[in-house]
């Protein structure tokens, strides 16, 4: 196999560096930015469905979840309403175009972990939340794979200069962003991991846009 050599992209090197060679198409960034917000709303609603459906008293829920339980149609009869869990995979689907663009600057291992981990998680979560009885362990394995790949891409971007520093740091932030994301979903792992990863990629999209705006025209 031919060894891969990621292109060195210094962060602030003018037209011959990152600003001259590293760009992300605007529509890819625009899709990724709202993805964590969609995941947050649906993930919190799903977690509330699971808590209430499992017998938890509404008054014992945190204030945001209690508001959801009292004001949103979370249940259709005795069953959790599909609208709050079925479309959850769409939030991940929105991020894939950006993931494919950014990870092309990484070497094979982190690129494949990130791309195929997130793609597999999108498919697995789509199946689980739309097919009764489908196991969540597949989601968990795929999401952990995508998380490792995302952080690895960020670390590689910092160490080898293959990504702008702001973008690379945003990807590394997937790790510390995951615990607070898990808090918002009652520590249910698939939604929490998803939100942590999507927050990092949304931050990367914003950072990429800032780099392009800061680039002088030559």
Order of alpha helices (4+ residues) and beta strands (2+ residues): alpha-alpha-alpha-alpha-beta-beta-alpha-alpha-alpha-alpha-alpha-alpha
